[in-house]
Structure formats: C-alpha cells, structure tokens
Amino acid sequence: MAILIGMKAMNKNQLIVAWAILFFSVLPLFAQDKHPVDKFDERIIQDIQKKCASIDAIKSYRKIERDIDGKSTEGGALVYYLQDGIIRKIVETLYFESGKNIDEYYFWKDSLIFVFNKKLYYDLPINVAPEEEIGKVGKTEENRYYFHNGNLIRWLDKNSRLVSADNPEYKKKEYSLNGDAEKFIKEFEPFPQNKGSIYEYDDPPDVCFFPVDKARWGGYKVTIGDWEKLTDFQKTMFVSEAVEEIKRNEKGKVAVDVYNEGWTILGALNQGVSYLKAESSNLDMPMIRFLRDLLKETGKIE
C-alpha cells in the first residue's frame, strides 16, 4: 500500500522507472517458482546418474548370458549382471544385417532407473560387405531414458534434445521399456528347480564350491558327469571360485581375469563337457582339474 501511495505522487517518467525496477526485482522470484518440478527432477536426474556410475564401476559381477531368438534377423543376446544374486544391469543386444541395437537397463533396489539405447549402423550390410569391413560402424545414435517410481521423467533423443512428455511416443516408450525390463527379470531364472540333485537349493548361497571350508558343496567332488546337474548360476560361481582356488594352490602364475574372461572360460568348459559326455570319456574327472588343464593348455598358467 505504501508503494502504491508513493507512486501516485510520481510523474509519468518516474512511474515508468519505478515499475521497471519493481518488475525486474520481482521477476526472478516468479522465475524461480515457475518450474519447481523441473528443479526437483534435476536433482533426481543427478542422483540417477550417480547410481548408474556406481553400477558401472563394479568389477565383480556374475555375468549370465541368454540367447534371443525371433526378435531380429541375425539373433541377439541378453547379459545379466548380478551382484550378490541381485540383478543390477541387463544388456540386450539385437543384431541386424544393417547394424545392431543395444539397450542397457539399470536397476536400483529392484526398480528400473535408467535405459541407455545405442543404435549402430554399419557402413554396408553384412551380407554384401567385404570380409574385412563386416561390422564396420558408420553411424551411431543414442537415446537416454530416466525413470523414477516407474515413470519416465526424462527422454533425451539422438540429438540430445528433450522429448516432450506431450509427445505421443513418450508414453509408448515408457510403457515398452518398463514392459521389457519386467519381462527380462521375469524370464530370468538362474536358480531353476533341480529337484533330486545333490546340488539342489532353494536360496543361492554366498559361497558355492570354493574354498571348501566355507562352501555349500565340496568343489573337488564336482565331476564332469555332474556338470549338467548344476544351474547356470552354479556354473558361473564354480568358474569364478575355482579360478581363485587354482590361484591359491598353483605355484606358477595364473593370468586369468575372471571378470573379462569368465564367460569365455565357461563356454569352453560347456563345449568340452558336451564332447566328453558324447564320448562317455573321463566323466569321473573333477571339474577343477579339467579347468586347470584348460588354463594350462591355453597358456594361462605359467
């Protein structure tokens, strides 16, 4: 009221100046409160980014891979990254003649928080490209999707531009990504029922095979004939723990990085076991001995 009374006594020019001062003084206050949700979301975005960085920084994941059929012309794969039996990240890769699509799903306390999509386009389709240029990438597109409480709160498109929540594709993308994440988790079964097996379990133990004084099952008793009785989870645990057991007992240097080479080692063991079982040969050989021989033959043990 005092301001208004004072303004009545001003001439026109003074009044204009006074209104300008008042306007530019009050405008920032309105601007600060105009989009409080955006400011709140920004804090959430930063928190999501920190959580994703911490997920990517973990070096001790158990990786389990599943083949995908029927979703792409050249097949695909799902890789689950587990920490203490909990899924922290899922990567779906679909291959096509013209490129590949990679979706990385990040989880925090069983909730989807982020999806990073990358599309890689080959210079030439693989069916016509020269052998030395097969898979050569000519263009890459990336999309980023941030989730909070099941809702898509930010979508950055291939040009790093915000996609409006009013865009008809926005809700469709929210629905499809949530649906895919739920489907992947629902279909993932690293702990199938192996009823009647000596390796049967209800809850996954922290230590499965080695060291034997702490393990649920004695790892030295697992033979080639037993290998197919193990679940995928148990097999990945066996490889990881057995490599560490070999390192503890081997006099020579064991140059194995389980984090980067574990899946390759597991694949080699599966193939070797399949061959020996078909030949009905060496079925009583302990798997850890078979693994040690494999590492020795491939130069991993000096």
C-alpha positions in Angstrom: 0.0 0.0 0.0 2.8 2.4 0.8 4.4 1.7 -2.5 1.2 2.5 -4.4 0.6 5.8 -2.4 4.2 6.8 -3.3 3.7 6.0 -6.9 0.6 8.3 -7.1 2.9 11.3 -6.3 5.3 10.4 -9.2 5.3 11.9 -12.7 5.0 9.7 -15.7 8.7 9.1 -16.3 9.3 8.4 -12.6 6.4 6.0 -12.6 7.8 4.1 -15.6 11.2 3.8 -13.9 9.6 2.6 -10.7 7.6 0.0 -12.4 10.7 -1.2 -14.3 12.6 -1.6 -11.0 9.7 -3.4 -9.4 9.2 -5.6 -12.4 12.8 -6.7 -12.7 13.1 -7.2 -9.0 10.1 -9.4 -8.7 10.5 -11.3 -12.0 13.3 -13.6 -10.7 11.1 -14.6 -7.8 8.4 -15.8 -10.2 11.0 -17.4 -12.4 12.4 -19.4 -9.5 8.9 -20.8 -8.7 7.8 -21.3 -12.3 9.0 -24.8 -12.7 9.6 -26.3 -9.2 9.1 -29.8 -10.6 11.9 -29.3 -13.1 14.3 -28.4 -10.3 13.1 -31.4 -8.4 13.6 -33.6 -11.4 17.1 -32.3 -12.0 18.1 -33.5 -8.5 16.6 -36.9 -9.3 18.5 -37.0 -12.7 21.8 -36.3 -10.9 21.0 -39.0 -8.4 20.3 -41.5 -11.2 23.5 -40.6 -12.9 25.5 -41.2 -9.7 23.8 -44.6 -9.2 24.4 -45.6 -12.8 28.1 -44.7 -12.4 28.4 -46.8 -9.3 26.8 -49.7 -11.1 29.2 -49.4 -14.0 32.2 -49.2 -11.5 31.6 -52.6 -10.1 34.2 -55.1 -11.3 33.0 -58.3 -9.6 29.8 -59.1 -11.4 28.5 -62.5 -12.1 27.5 -62.5 -15.8 24.9 -64.8 -17.2 24.1 -64.8 -20.9 20.9 -65.9 -22.7 20.4 -66.2 -26.5 17.5 -64.3 -28.0 15.6 -65.8 -31.0 12.9 -64.3 -33.1 13.4 -60.6 -32.3 16.0 -59.8 -35.0 17.2 -61.1 -38.3 20.7 -62.0 -37.0 19.8 -63.1 -33.5 20.7 -61.5 -30.2 21.7 -61.9 -26.6 20.8 -60.9 -23.1 23.5 -60.5 -20.5 22.5 -60.2 -16.8 25.0 -58.6 -14.4 24.5 -59.9 -10.8 26.0 -58.7 -7.6 25.3 -61.0 -4.6 22.5 -62.6 -6.6 20.8 -59.2 -7.3 20.3 -58.0 -10.9 22.0 -54.6 -11.2 22.1 -54.3 -15.0 20.7 -56.1 -18.1 22.1 -55.6 -21.6 20.1 -56.6 -24.6 21.9 -56.7 -28.0 20.0 -57.4 -31.2 21.8 -57.9 -34.4 20.6 -57.0 -37.9 22.1 -57.1 -41.4 22.4 -53.3 -41.3 23.6 -52.8 -37.7 22.8 -53.6 -34.1 20.7 -52.2 -31.3 21.9 -52.2 -27.7 19.7 -51.4 -24.7 21.3 -51.2 -21.2 18.8 -51.4 -18.3 20.0 -50.2 -14.9 18.3 -51.2 -11.7 18.4 -49.9 -8.2 16.6 -51.8 -5.4 14.7 -53.8 -7.9 13.5 -50.6 -9.7 14.3 -49.5 -13.2 16.1 -46.2 -13.1 17.8 -45.7 -16.5 17.9 -47.1 -20.0 20.7 -46.3 -22.4 19.9 -47.1 -26.0 22.6 -47.2 -28.7 21.9 -47.9 -32.4 25.0 -48.8 -34.5 24.6 -48.6 -38.3 27.1 -50.5 -40.5 28.7 -48.8 -43.5 27.5 -51.8 -45.6 25.0 -54.6 -44.7 26.9 -57.7 -43.5 25.5 -59.7 -46.5 27.3 -57.5 -49.1 30.2 -56.0 -47.1 33.8 -57.3 -47.9 35.0 -59.7 -45.1 37.5 -57.1 -43.8 34.7 -54.5 -43.4 32.0 -56.6 -41.9 30.6 -54.8 -38.9 32.3 -51.5 -39.6 30.2 -48.8 -38.0 29.4 -45.8 -40.0 26.9 -44.0 -37.7 25.8 -44.2 -34.1 22.6 -42.9 -32.5 21.9 -42.7 -28.7 18.8 -42.2 -26.6 18.7 -41.8 -22.8 15.7 -42.6 -20.7 15.4 -41.7 -17.0 12.9 -43.4 -14.7 11.6 -42.5 -11.2 9.0 -44.6 -9.4 8.1 -46.4 -12.7 7.6 -43.2 -14.6 9.7 -41.9 -17.5 10.8 -38.4 -16.3 13.3 -37.5 -19.0 14.0 -38.7 -22.5 17.0 -37.3 -24.4 16.8 -38.2 -28.1 19.5 -39.0 -30.6 20.2 -35.2 -30.9 20.5 -34.9 -27.1 17.2 -32.9 -27.1 14.5 -33.3 -24.5 11.4 -35.1 -25.8 8.2 -33.5 -24.5 6.0 -35.6 -22.3 3.2 -34.4 -24.6 4.8 -36.3 -27.5 2.5 -39.2 -28.4 5.6 -41.5 -28.4 6.6 -40.6 -24.8 4.0 -42.7 -23.0 4.5 -45.5 -25.6 8.2 -45.6 -24.8 7.6 -45.5 -21.1 5.3 -48.5 -21.4 7.5 -50.5 -23.7 10.7 -50.1 -21.7 9.0 -50.9 -18.4 7.4 -53.9 -20.0 10.7 -55.2 -21.5 12.5 -54.7 -18.2 9.8 -56.7 -16.3 9.8 -59.4 -18.9 13.6 -59.8 -18.8 13.5 -60.2 -15.0 10.5 -62.5 -15.0 12.0 -64.8 -17.6 15.4 -64.8 -16.0 15.8 -67.9 -13.9 19.4 -68.5 -12.7 18.0 -70.8 -9.9 15.8 -73.4 -11.6 14.5 -76.2 -9.5 17.0 -79.0 -9.7 14.9 -81.3 -7.5 16.6 -84.6 -6.6 20.1 -83.4 -7.4 22.8 -83.3 -4.8 23.2 -79.7 -5.8 19.6 -78.7 -5.2 19.0 -75.5 -3.3 16.2 -73.0 -2.5 18.2 -69.9 -1.9 21.5 -69.2 -3.7 24.4 -69.5 -1.2 27.1 -66.8 -0.9 29.9 -69.4 -1.4 29.1 -72.4 -3.6 32.2 -74.5 -4.1 35.5 -72.9 -3.0 37.1 -72.6 -0.6 35.6 -75.8 0.6 35.7 -75.0 4.3 33.1 -72.2 3.6 31.3 -73.6 0.6 27.8 -75.2 0.4 29.1 -78.0 -1.8 32.6 -79.5 -2.0 34.0 -78.2 -5.2 36.6 -81.0 -5.6 33.8 -83.6 -5.8 32.1 -81.9 -8.8 32.9 -84.2 -11.8 32.5 -83.8 -15.5 29.5 -86.1 -15.1 28.0 -83.8 -12.6 28.4 -80.6 -14.6 24.9 -80.7 -16.2 23.4 -81.1 -12.8 24.5 -77.5 -12.0 22.3 -74.5 -12.7 23.7 -71.6 -14.8 24.2 -69.7 -11.6 26.2 -72.6 -10.0 28.3 -72.9 -13.2 29.3 -69.2 -13.2 30.0 -69.5 -9.4 32.1 -72.6 -10.0 34.3 -70.9 -12.6 34.8 -67.8 -10.5 35.6 -69.7 -7.3 37.6 -72.4 -9.0 39.9 -69.9 -10.7 40.6 -68.3 -7.3 41.2 -71.8 -5.8 43.7 -72.6 -8.5 45.5 -69.3 -7.9 45.8 -70.1 -4.2 47.3 -73.6 -4.9 49.2 -73.1 -8.1 52.9 -72.5 -7.7 53.1 -70.8 -11.1 51.5 -67.5 -12.1 47.8 -67.8 -13.1 47.0 -65.0 -15.5 43.2 -65.1 -15.6 40.8 -62.1 -15.3 37.5 -63.8 -14.4 35.5 -60.6 -14.9 36.5 -60.2 -18.5 37.3 -63.9 -19.4 34.8 -65.8 -17.2 32.2 -66.2 -19.9 34.7 -67.4 -22.4 36.0 -70.0 -19.9 32.5 -71.2 -19.1 31.7 -71.6 -22.8 34.9 -73.7 -23.3 34.0 -75.9 -20.3 30.5 -76.4 -21.6 31.8 -77.4 -25.0 34.4 -79.7 -23.5 32.0 -81.4 -21.2 29.5 -82.0 -24.1 32.2 -83.6 -26.2 33.4 -85.9 -23.3 29.9 -86.9 -22.4 29.2 -87.8 -26.0 32.3 -90.0 -26.0 31.5 -91.3 -22.5 35.0 -90.3 -21.6 36.6 -89.0 -18.3 33.2 -88.5 -16.6 34.8 -89.0 -13.2 37.4 -86.3 -13.7 37.0 -83.5 -11.2 35.9 -80.3 -13.0 38.5 -78.2 -11.3 41.2 -80.5 -12.8 39.5 -80.1 -16.2 39.6 -76.3 -15.7 43.2 -76.3 -14.7 44.2 -78.4 -17.7 42.3 -76.0 -19.9 44.1 -73.0 -18.4 47.4 -74.7 -18.7 46.9 -75.6 -22.4 45.9 -72.1 -23.2 48.9 -70.5 -21.5 47.0 -69.0 -18.6 49.2 -70.9 -16.1 52.9 -70.3 -16.5 
